[in-house]
Amino acid sequence: MAEVELTLDPAFAVGPVDRRLFGSFVEHLGRCVYSGIYEPTHSSADAAGFRGDVLDLVRQLGATVIRYPGGNFVSGLPLGGRHRSGADRPERLDLAWRSRESNQFGVNEFMAWCAAAGVEPMLAVNLGTRGVQEACDLLEYCNYPAGTYWSDLRVSHGVEKPHGVRLWCLGNEMDGPWQIGSKTADEYGRLAAETGKAMKLVDPSIELVLCGSSNSGMPTFGSWEETVLGHAYDQVDYLSLHSYYDPTDGDRDSFLASAVDMDRFIESVIATCDHVAAKTRRRRKMRLSFDEWNVWHQVRHQMRTASIGNRHRDTAKAHILRRMRSWSAVC
């Protein structure tokens, strides 16, 4: 067996480790939310319906920031399905995952869960089927103290103090044809720039994440980043990266080497960010938000696509079956 030697020198530091590096991701998909983190009838559930066994595991795992509510789910999600309470939340269709959404778990529940888990929240706004105004309304609902329509509505829902959410994603994977309301790079870049500008008028303290390519295999990878940054560089603080890796055919060595592909992905995005900054004479460095990545056993589950119509099969194989839970890093 090969031997590996590792030398640790506490006096040598490359740089500080950002707390947000150890992030994770929650989306309304499968059992992630319902019967996952939220299951009022479970034996370990607290008064809020949060599963105590899951909370204990999240705390042990050491997650520091969690992104919500997606993911593909967010691009078809109306504001009314996120903040309302109790009987004011009717069921609706979730087009992203072709299911029904009960709306029993929304922003206020997620914020309470984050507090219980001891993690920082990261929220996404819907730039698929919605836009500037609804993003601002949700931000006002979450972060404005009181005295306005949306902040007073939050207070009426029993949340007197603002949530104070700092991290906000401007949509999700807007380059993907699977995304509800997907857009060209120019369409998305302009929308993201205007949304970001308006949101920072509501709350100048927030940090915004611009959608990069859904993965490095997208045909527009590189050109997408250049175009959207050209529109929104001054309005955003981060550019997102997503990547999943599938261990196939028992080829452990190739799978372990997938980190090399991830490194190349990161380096390519950094080069594009720096290129746009140099070309437009901006001195501020763009930061990266690697807010979806994980091991995803796609091949094992390909048979599940048989129940999905021919019209959806290609995108299901390429994307849907690699979406359940993921790690993320914002730094």
TORKOL-4160 file (C-alpha; in steps of 0.2 Angstrom, whole numbers, padded with zeros to 4 digits, m for minus):
331
<pt num="1" X="0000" Y="0000" Z="0000"/>
<pt num="2" X="0007" Y="0017" Z="m0004"/>
<pt num="3" X="0012" Y="0028" Z="0010"/>
<pt num="4" X="0008" Y="0047" Z="0011"/>
<pt num="5" X="0018" Y="0059" Z="0022"/>
<pt num="6" X="0010" Y="0075" Z="0028"/>
<pt num="7" X="0019" Y="0089" Z="0037"/>
<pt num="8" X="0010" Y="0102" Z="0047"/>
<pt num="9" X="0018" Y="0118" Z="0051"/>
<pt num="10" X="0007" Y="0129" Z="0063"/>
<pt num="11" X="0019" Y="0144" Z="0059"/>
<pt num="12" X="0015" Y="0144" Z="0041"/>
<pt num="13" X="m0002" Y="0152" Z="0036"/>
<pt num="14" X="m0008" Y="0154" Z="0019"/>
<pt num="15" X="m0023" Y="0165" Z="0025"/>
<pt num="16" X="m0038" Y="0166" Z="0037"/>
<pt num="17" X="m0052" Y="0153" Z="0034"/>
<pt num="18" X="m0068" Y="0161" Z="0031"/>
<pt num="19" X="m0082" Y="0154" Z="0042"/>
<pt num="20" X="m0094" Y="0153" Z="0027"/>
<pt num="21" X="m0083" Y="0140" Z="0019"/>
<pt num="22" X="m0092" Y="0127" Z="0028"/>
<pt num="23" X="m0109" Y="0129" Z="0020"/>
<pt num="24" X="m0124" Y="0119" Z="0015"/>
<pt num="25" X="m0140" Y="0119" Z="0005"/>
<pt num="26" X="m0158" Y="0116" Z="0008"/>
<pt num="27" X="m0171" Y="0115" Z="m0006"/>
<pt num="28" X="m0189" Y="0109" Z="m0007"/>
<pt num="29" X="m0185" Y="0092" Z="m0015"/>
<pt num="30" X="m0189" Y="0075" Z="m0010"/>
<pt num="31" X="m0187" Y="0073" Z="0009"/>
<pt num="32" X="m0175" Y="0087" Z="0012"/>
<pt num="33" X="m0188" Y="0099" Z="0020"/>
<pt num="34" X="m0204" Y="0089" Z="0023"/>
<pt num="35" X="m0200" Y="0074" Z="0034"/>
<pt num="36" X="m0182" Y="0080" Z="0033"/>
<pt num="37" X="m0179" Y="0095" Z="0043"/>
<pt num="38" X="m0197" Y="0098" Z="0046"/>
<pt num="39" X="m0209" Y="0084" Z="0052"/>
<pt num="40" X="m0221" Y="0090" Z="0066"/>
<pt num="41" X="m0227" Y="0072" Z="0069"/>
<pt num="42" X="m0209" Y="0065" Z="0072"/>
<pt num="43" X="m0205" Y="0058" Z="0089"/>
<pt num="44" X="m0190" Y="0070" Z="0090"/>
<pt num="45" X="m0199" Y="0086" Z="0084"/>
<pt num="46" X="m0200" Y="0101" Z="0094"/>
<pt num="47" X="m0215" Y="0113" Z="0096"/>
<pt num="48" X="m0210" Y="0122" Z="0079"/>
<pt num="49" X="m0210" Y="0105" Z="0070"/>
<pt num="50" X="m0191" Y="0104" Z="0068"/>
<pt num="51" X="m0184" Y="0086" Z="0070"/>
<pt num="52" X="m0172" Y="0086" Z="0084"/>
<pt num="53" X="m0162" Y="0072" Z="0078"/>
<pt num="54" X="m0158" Y="0081" Z="0061"/>
<pt num="55" X="m0154" Y="0097" Z="0071"/>
<pt num="56" X="m0142" Y="0088" Z="0082"/>
<pt num="57" X="m0133" Y="0080" Z="0066"/>
<pt num="58" X="m0132" Y="0098" Z="0058"/>
<pt num="59" X="m0124" Y="0105" Z="0073"/>
<pt num="60" X="m0112" Y="0090" Z="0074"/>
<pt num="61" X="m0108" Y="0093" Z="0055"/>
<pt num="62" X="m0103" Y="0111" Z="0059"/>
<pt num="63" X="m0112" Y="0119" Z="0044"/>
<pt num="64" X="m0110" Y="0138" Z="0046"/>
<pt num="65" X="m0121" Y="0145" Z="0032"/>
<pt num="66" X="m0136" Y="0137" Z="0023"/>
<pt num="67" X="m0144" Y="0142" Z="0007"/>
<pt num="68" X="m0163" Y="0142" Z="0004"/>
<pt num="69" X="m0175" Y="0139" Z="m0004"/>
<pt num="70" X="m0165" Y="0133" Z="m0019"/>
<pt num="71" X="m0161" Y="0128" Z="m0031"/>
<pt num="72" X="m0173" Y="0125" Z="m0046"/>
<pt num="73" X="m0188" Y="0127" Z="m0033"/>
<pt num="74" X="m0185" Y="0146" Z="m0031"/>
<pt num="75" X="m0188" Y="0150" Z="m0050"/>
<pt num="76" X="m0207" Y="0146" Z="m0049"/>
<pt num="77" X="m0210" Y="0152" Z="m0031"/>
<pt num="78" X="m0221" Y="0167" Z="m0028"/>
<pt num="79" X="m0218" Y="0178" Z="m0014"/>
<pt num="80" X="m0235" Y="0173" Z="m0006"/>
<pt num="81" X="m0229" Y="0156" Z="m0004"/>
<pt num="82" X="m0214" Y="0161" Z="0006"/>
<pt num="83" X="m0219" Y="0172" Z="0020"/>
<pt num="84" X="m0238" Y="0169" Z="0024"/>
<pt num="85" X="m0243" Y="0159" Z="0039"/>
<pt num="86" X="m0255" Y="0146" Z="0044"/>
<pt num="87" X="m0271" Y="0144" Z="0035"/>
<pt num="88" X="m0266" Y="0158" Z="0023"/>
<pt num="89" X="m0254" Y="0146" Z="0014"/>
<pt num="90" X="m0264" Y="0136" Z="0001"/>
<pt num="91" X="m0256" Y="0121" Z="m0008"/>
<pt num="92" X="m0249" Y="0125" Z="m0025"/>
<pt num="93" X="m0240" Y="0116" Z="m0039"/>
<pt num="94" X="m0221" Y="0116" Z="m0039"/>
<pt num="95" X="m0216" Y="0115" Z="m0057"/>
<pt num="96" X="m0198" Y="0113" Z="m0054"/>
<pt num="97" X="m0200" Y="0096" Z="m0047"/>
<pt num="98" X="m0217" Y="0092" Z="m0054"/>
<pt num="99" X="m0225" Y="0090" Z="m0036"/>
<pt num="100" X="m0237" Y="0099" Z="m0024"/>
<pt num="101" X="m0230" Y="0111" Z="m0012"/>
<pt num="102" X="m0240" Y="0112" Z="0005"/>
<pt num="103" X="m0232" Y="0129" Z="0009"/>
<pt num="104" X="m0231" Y="0124" Z="0028"/>
<pt num="105" X="m0213" Y="0128" Z="0028"/>
<pt num="106" X="m0207" Y="0146" Z="0022"/>
<pt num="107" X="m0195" Y="0160" Z="0026"/>
<pt num="108" X="m0200" Y="0162" Z="0044"/>
<pt num="109" X="m0199" Y="0144" Z="0048"/>
<pt num="110" X="m0182" Y="0143" Z="0039"/>
<pt num="111" X="m0176" Y="0158" Z="0049"/>
<pt num="112" X="m0181" Y="0150" Z="0066"/>
<pt num="113" X="m0173" Y="0133" Z="0060"/>
<pt num="114" X="m0157" Y="0142" Z="0056"/>
<pt num="115" X="m0157" Y="0150" Z="0074"/>
<pt num="116" X="m0160" Y="0133" Z="0081"/>
<pt num="117" X="m0146" Y="0125" Z="0071"/>
<pt num="118" X="m0134" Y="0140" Z="0074"/>
<pt num="119" X="m0131" Y="0144" Z="0056"/>
<pt num="120" X="m0131" Y="0159" Z="0045"/>
<pt num="121" X="m0146" Y="0160" Z="0032"/>
<pt num="122" X="m0143" Y="0163" Z="0014"/>
<pt num="123" X="m0159" Y="0167" Z="0004"/>
<pt num="124" X="m0162" Y="0167" Z="m0015"/>
<pt num="125" X="m0174" Y="0178" Z="m0024"/>
<pt num="126" X="m0185" Y="0172" Z="m0039"/>
<pt num="127" X="m0178" Y="0180" Z="m0055"/>
<pt num="128" X="m0186" Y="0166" Z="m0066"/>
<pt num="129" X="m0204" Y="0170" Z="m0065"/>
<pt num="130" X="m0203" Y="0186" Z="m0054"/>
<pt num="131" X="m0192" Y="0201" Z="m0054"/>
<pt num="132" X="m0186" Y="0217" Z="m0046"/>
<pt num="133" X="m0201" Y="0222" Z="m0036"/>
<pt num="134" X="m0204" Y="0205" Z="m0028"/>
<pt num="135" X="m0186" Y="0204" Z="m0023"/>
<pt num="136" X="m0187" Y="0220" Z="m0015"/>
<pt num="137" X="m0203" Y="0216" Z="m0006"/>
<pt num="138" X="m0196" Y="0200" Z="0001"/>
<pt num="139" X="m0180" Y="0209" Z="0007"/>
<pt num="140" X="m0191" Y="0223" Z="0015"/>
<pt num="141" X="m0201" Y="0209" Z="0023"/>
<pt num="142" X="m0186" Y="0201" Z="0030"/>
<pt num="143" X="m0174" Y="0215" Z="0035"/>
<pt num="144" X="m0184" Y="0231" Z="0037"/>
<pt num="145" X="m0188" Y="0235" Z="0056"/>
<pt num="146" X="m0206" Y="0241" Z="0055"/>
<pt num="147" X="m0217" Y="0254" Z="0049"/>
<pt num="148" X="m0219" Y="0249" Z="0031"/>
<pt num="149" X="m0231" Y="0237" Z="0022"/>
<pt num="150" X="m0220" Y="0222" Z="0021"/>
<pt num="151" X="m0211" Y="0224" Z="0037"/>
<pt num="152" X="m0227" Y="0227" Z="0047"/>
<pt num="153" X="m0234" Y="0211" Z="0038"/>
<pt num="154" X="m0219" Y="0201" Z="0046"/>
<pt num="155" X="m0223" Y="0209" Z="0063"/>
<pt num="156" X="m0241" Y="0203" Z="0061"/>
<pt num="157" X="m0235" Y="0186" Z="0057"/>
<pt num="158" X="m0227" Y="0186" Z="0075"/>
<pt num="159" X="m0209" Y="0190" Z="0070"/>
<pt num="160" X="m0206" Y="0207" Z="0078"/>
<pt num="161" X="m0188" Y="0209" Z="0075"/>
<pt num="162" X="m0181" Y="0209" Z="0057"/>
<pt num="163" X="m0172" Y="0193" Z="0052"/>
<pt num="164" X="m0157" Y="0203" Z="0046"/>
<pt num="165" X="m0152" Y="0192" Z="0031"/>
<pt num="166" X="m0135" Y="0197" Z="0024"/>
<pt num="167" X="m0132" Y="0185" Z="0010"/>
<pt num="168" X="m0144" Y="0185" Z="m0005"/>
<pt num="169" X="m0143" Y="0175" Z="m0022"/>
<pt num="170" X="m0150" Y="0184" Z="m0037"/>
<pt num="171" X="m0159" Y="0169" Z="m0044"/>
<pt num="172" X="m0153" Y="0151" Z="m0047"/>
<pt num="173" X="m0144" Y="0143" Z="m0062"/>
<pt num="174" X="m0152" Y="0155" Z="m0074"/>
<pt num="175" X="m0142" Y="0148" Z="m0089"/>
<pt num="176" X="m0150" Y="0131" Z="m0088"/>
<pt num="177" X="m0164" Y="0126" Z="m0100"/>
<pt num="178" X="m0171" Y="0116" Z="m0085"/>
<pt num="179" X="m0174" Y="0132" Z="m0075"/>
<pt num="180" X="m0191" Y="0140" Z="m0076"/>
<pt num="181" X="m0189" Y="0157" Z="m0084"/>
<pt num="182" X="m0171" Y="0153" Z="m0089"/>
<pt num="183" X="m0163" Y="0168" Z="m0098"/>
<pt num="184" X="m0149" Y="0172" Z="m0110"/>
<pt num="185" X="m0133" Y="0180" Z="m0102"/>
<pt num="186" X="m0138" Y="0197" Z="m0108"/>
<pt num="187" X="m0156" Y="0195" Z="m0101"/>
<pt num="188" X="m0151" Y="0189" Z="m0085"/>
<pt num="189" X="m0136" Y="0201" Z="m0083"/>
<pt num="190" X="m0147" Y="0216" Z="m0085"/>
<pt num="191" X="m0161" Y="0209" Z="m0073"/>
<pt num="192" X="m0148" Y="0205" Z="m0060"/>
<pt num="193" X="m0140" Y="0222" Z="m0061"/>
<pt num="194" X="m0157" Y="0231" Z="m0059"/>
<pt num="195" X="m0162" Y="0219" Z="m0045"/>
<pt num="196" X="m0146" Y="0221" Z="m0036"/>
<pt num="197" X="m0147" Y="0240" Z="m0037"/>
<pt num="198" X="m0164" Y="0241" Z="m0031"/>
<pt num="199" X="m0161" Y="0228" Z="m0017"/>
<pt num="200" X="m0146" Y="0238" Z="m0010"/>
<pt num="201" X="m0157" Y="0254" Z="m0010"/>
<pt num="202" X="m0169" Y="0244" Z="0002"/>
<pt num="203" X="m0154" Y="0238" Z="0013"/>
<pt num="204" X="m0136" Y="0244" Z="0008"/>
<pt num="205" X="m0128" Y="0231" Z="0020"/>
<pt num="206" X="m0133" Y="0216" Z="0011"/>
<pt num="207" X="m0121" Y="0205" Z="0000"/>
<pt num="208" X="m0127" Y="0199" Z="m0017"/>
<pt num="209" X="m0123" Y="0183" Z="m0027"/>
<pt num="210" X="m0123" Y="0183" Z="m0046"/>
<pt num="211" X="m0127" Y="0167" Z="m0055"/>
<pt num="212" X="m0112" Y="0160" Z="m0064"/>
<pt num="213" X="m0114" Y="0145" Z="m0075"/>
<pt num="214" X="m0123" Y="0130" Z="m0069"/>
<pt num="215" X="m0108" Y="0119" Z="m0071"/>
<pt num="216" X="m0091" Y="0120" Z="m0081"/>
<pt num="217" X="m0099" Y="0108" Z="m0094"/>
<pt num="218" X="m0112" Y="0121" Z="m0100"/>
<pt num="219" X="m0109" Y="0126" Z="m0118"/>
<pt num="220" X="m0109" Y="0145" Z="m0113"/>
<pt num="221" X="m0097" Y="0142" Z="m0098"/>
<pt num="222" X="m0084" Y="0157" Z="m0098"/>
<pt num="223" X="m0094" Y="0168" Z="m0110"/>
<pt num="224" X="m0109" Y="0168" Z="m0098"/>
<pt num="225" X="m0098" Y="0174" Z="m0084"/>
<pt num="226" X="m0090" Y="0187" Z="m0094"/>
<pt num="227" X="m0107" Y="0194" Z="m0100"/>
<pt num="228" X="m0116" Y="0194" Z="m0084"/>
<pt num="229" X="m0102" Y="0202" Z="m0075"/>
<pt num="230" X="m0101" Y="0215" Z="m0088"/>
<pt num="231" X="m0118" Y="0220" Z="m0083"/>
<pt num="232" X="m0119" Y="0218" Z="m0064"/>
<pt num="233" X="m0101" Y="0219" Z="m0058"/>
<pt num="234" X="m0104" Y="0234" Z="m0048"/>
<pt num="235" X="m0120" Y="0228" Z="m0040"/>
<pt num="236" X="m0114" Y="0211" Z="m0034"/>
<pt num="237" X="m0101" Y="0204" Z="m0021"/>
<pt num="238" X="m0100" Y="0186" Z="m0027"/>
<pt num="239" X="m0101" Y="0175" Z="m0042"/>
<pt num="240" X="m0108" Y="0158" Z="m0040"/>
<pt num="241" X="m0101" Y="0141" Z="m0045"/>
<pt num="242" X="m0110" Y="0124" Z="m0045"/>
<pt num="243" X="m0103" Y="0107" Z="m0048"/>
<pt num="244" X="m0107" Y="0089" Z="m0044"/>
<pt num="245" X="m0097" Y="0073" Z="m0045"/>
<pt num="246" X="m0103" Y="0055" Z="m0049"/>
<pt num="247" X="m0092" Y="0040" Z="m0044"/>
<pt num="248" X="m0096" Y="0028" Z="m0058"/>
<pt num="249" X="m0090" Y="0010" Z="m0062"/>
<pt num="250" X="m0081" Y="0008" Z="m0046"/>
<pt num="251" X="m0067" Y="0019" Z="m0053"/>
<pt num="252" X="m0061" Y="0026" Z="m0036"/>
<pt num="253" X="m0045" Y="0034" Z="m0043"/>
<pt num="254" X="m0054" Y="0044" Z="m0056"/>
<pt num="255" X="m0067" Y="0049" Z="m0043"/>
<pt num="256" X="m0054" Y="0055" Z="m0031"/>
<pt num="257" X="m0045" Y="0065" Z="m0044"/>
<pt num="258" X="m0061" Y="0075" Z="m0048"/>
<pt num="259" X="m0054" Y="0088" Z="m0036"/>
<pt num="260" X="m0043" Y="0092" Z="m0050"/>
<pt num="261" X="m0057" Y="0096" Z="m0061"/>
<pt num="262" X="m0065" Y="0107" Z="m0047"/>
<pt num="263" X="m0048" Y="0116" Z="m0045"/>
<pt num="264" X="m0048" Y="0120" Z="m0064"/>
<pt num="265" X="m0066" Y="0126" Z="m0063"/>
<pt num="266" X="m0062" Y="0138" Z="m0049"/>
<pt num="267" X="m0046" Y="0144" Z="m0058"/>
<pt num="268" X="m0056" Y="0147" Z="m0074"/>
<pt num="269" X="m0069" Y="0157" Z="m0065"/>
<pt num="270" X="m0056" Y="0168" Z="m0056"/>
<pt num="271" X="m0047" Y="0171" Z="m0073"/>
<pt num="272" X="m0064" Y="0177" Z="m0081"/>
<pt num="273" X="m0068" Y="0188" Z="m0066"/>
<pt num="274" X="m0050" Y="0196" Z="m0067"/>
<pt num="275" X="m0052" Y="0198" Z="m0085"/>
<pt num="276" X="m0068" Y="0208" Z="m0084"/>
<pt num="277" X="m0061" Y="0218" Z="m0070"/>
<pt num="278" X="m0045" Y="0222" Z="m0080"/>
<pt num="279" X="m0055" Y="0226" Z="m0096"/>
<pt num="280" X="m0067" Y="0238" Z="m0087"/>
<pt num="281" X="m0054" Y="0245" Z="m0075"/>
<pt num="282" X="m0062" Y="0239" Z="m0059"/>
<pt num="283" X="m0050" Y="0237" Z="m0044"/>
<pt num="284" X="m0062" Y="0227" Z="m0033"/>
<pt num="285" X="m0059" Y="0209" Z="m0034"/>
<pt num="286" X="m0074" Y="0198" Z="m0037"/>
<pt num="287" X="m0077" Y="0185" Z="m0023"/>
<pt num="288" X="m0084" Y="0167" Z="m0027"/>
<pt num="289" X="m0099" Y="0158" Z="m0019"/>
<pt num="290" X="m0097" Y="0139" Z="m0023"/>
<pt num="291" X="m0114" Y="0137" Z="m0016"/>
<pt num="292" X="m0118" Y="0120" Z="m0023"/>
<pt num="293" X="m0107" Y="0105" Z="m0024"/>
<pt num="294" X="m0107" Y="0087" Z="m0018"/>
<pt num="295" X="m0106" Y="0069" Z="m0023"/>
<pt num="296" X="m0121" Y="0064" Z="m0033"/>
<pt num="297" X="m0124" Y="0046" Z="m0038"/>
<pt num="298" X="m0133" Y="0050" Z="m0054"/>
<pt num="299" X="m0130" Y="0033" Z="m0063"/>
<pt num="300" X="m0138" Y="0023" Z="m0049"/>
<pt num="301" X="m0154" Y="0033" Z="m0051"/>
<pt num="302" X="m0155" Y="0034" Z="m0070"/>
<pt num="303" X="m0169" Y="0022" Z="m0071"/>
<pt num="304" X="m0180" Y="0034" Z="m0061"/>
<pt num="305" X="m0181" Y="0045" Z="m0076"/>
<pt num="306" X="m0192" Y="0032" Z="m0085"/>
<pt num="307" X="m0207" Y="0039" Z="m0077"/>
<pt num="308" X="m0203" Y="0056" Z="m0084"/>
<pt num="309" X="m0209" Y="0060" Z="m0101"/>
<pt num="310" X="m0198" Y="0061" Z="m0116"/>
<pt num="311" X="m0199" Y="0080" Z="m0116"/>
<pt num="312" X="m0190" Y="0081" Z="m0099"/>
<pt num="313" X="m0179" Y="0065" Z="m0100"/>
<pt num="314" X="m0163" Y="0074" Z="m0106"/>
<pt num="315" X="m0163" Y="0088" Z="m0093"/>
<pt num="316" X="m0168" Y="0075" Z="m0080"/>
<pt num="317" X="m0152" Y="0065" Z="m0083"/>
<pt num="318" X="m0141" Y="0080" Z="m0085"/>
<pt num="319" X="m0147" Y="0089" Z="m0070"/>
<pt num="320" X="m0163" Y="0084" Z="m0060"/>
<pt num="321" X="m0155" Y="0068" Z="m0053"/>
<pt num="322" X="m0140" Y="0077" Z="m0047"/>
<pt num="323" X="m0150" Y="0089" Z="m0035"/>
<pt num="324" X="m0154" Y="0084" Z="m0018"/>
<pt num="325" X="m0143" Y="0090" Z="m0004"/>
<pt num="326" X="m0126" Y="0099" Z="m0007"/>
<pt num="327" X="m0112" Y="0108" Z="0002"/>
<pt num="328" X="m0108" Y="0125" Z="m0002"/>
<pt num="329" X="m0094" Y="0138" Z="0001"/>
<pt num="330" X="m0095" Y="0157" Z="0001"/>
<pt num="331" X="m0078" Y="0166" Z="0002"/>
